[in-house]
Amino acid sequence: MMEHAQLIERIRAFLETYQADLSYCHGADHVRRVAKLGVKVGTQEGADCQIVETAALLHDIGNVPLGWSKLALGRDENDFLDFLALYVLPSTDHGELGALIAERFLERLGYSNEERQHVKRIISEHTKGTE
């Protein structure tokens, strides 16, 4: 597998390709701030900061299919969410969608199943919190 810095560059390029032009949602600045803060808190808490940084960078990637679909048809957002939930996507929660997208993307980069599952859990829970 690549070095962490190389992986982060691949993740940033992926985000630039797919998420950069979605002005209706959090942009690159937000993602960078979340990643920086996540690593800071993760360091203080003794977390695996490579996993934290990866999850933080990808935490809003689930907005991409939701946003593209909404923009493509120009219809009411609720109509799209209903359509997507019924016929296309397993969820319209951007955390759940982002977790699935991240899992598939990180597998292509060579992340282990354990690493992917950690990232997937962090992303899916960022819209729900934990009990």
N, C-alpha and C positions, 0 to 999 in steps of 0.2 A: 504494500500500500504506500501511497505517497506520504511525504512529510506533512505535518499538520498545516504549516504555512501554505504549502501547495494546494492542499484540500480547500483551505479557506479562500484562496484565490479562485479556484474552480466554482465554489459556492457563490462568491461575489459576481462572477461572470454569468452564472446561471440566473441570479437575481436581476442583473442588469438586462439580460435578454428578455425575461418574462415579466418582471414586476416594475421596472423603472418608469414606464409610461402610464401607470394606473394612478392618475392624479386624485381619484376619488378616495383612495385609501392611503394608509401610511406609506411614505416613500422611503428612499434610501437613507435619509438622515435619521429617521425614526429607527430603522433596523440597526444602523450603526450605534446609535445611543443605547438601544436595548442590549446589544452584544457587549458593548463596553461596560455597562452597568452590571450585566449578568456575570461577566468575568470577575469584576470587582467583588461582588457579593459572593460568588462561587469560591473565590480565593479565601475570603474571610470565613466561609463556612466549611472549607475543606472538600469542596466538590471537585469533580473532574471537569476542569475548566475548558478542556477541548470539546467535551460533549455540550457543556453549557453554551459555549460560543457558537457551535454548530446549530444548536436548537434555536438560539436567539436570532441568528441570521435568517433562519428559515421560518420563523414563527408565524409570519403573515403570508406565506406563499399560497395558502388556501384561498386568499382573496382573488387570485388570478383567474381561475375558471369562473368564479361568480361574477367578477367584473367584466371579463370578456364577453360572457353570455349576455349580460345586461346591456352592454354597449352595442353589441352586434345587432340586436333587435330593436333597441330603442323603446322598449316597453316599460311599464310600471315594474319597479323592483319586486314587489310581492308576487306579481304574475310569474316572473322569472324564478323566484325561489320556489314557488309551488311546482312549476314545470320541472325544474332541476331535481327537486326532491322526489317527485313522482316517477320521472322517466330516465334521468341521466346519472345523477350522482348519489352516492350512498348517504350523503348528508348535505345540508346547506350551512353547517357550522364551519366557519373558515378554519378553526383549530383542528377539527376532525379531518377536513379535506387536506389541510396543510400537512398533517401527520402522515397521511397516505402518500402524498406527493414526495415529501422528504424521504420517506422510507425507500421508495423506488429510486429516487435520485441518488441517495447515499449508497444504495446497493451497487449502482453503476460505478461509483467512485471507490468501491472496495471496503466500505465500512463493514465491520462484523455484524452479525445478527444482533448480538447483545448491544452494541453501540447504537444500531438503528432503532432498537426497541426503546432505549433510554431517550433518544431524541424524539421519537414518535410520542412517547408518553408526555414529555415536557410540552411539546407543541399542542397536543390534543387537550391538555389540561389548562393551557393558558387562557382559554375562553371560559372555563368553568370553575377553575380553582380546585382545591382539594378539600376533602371533608376531614 
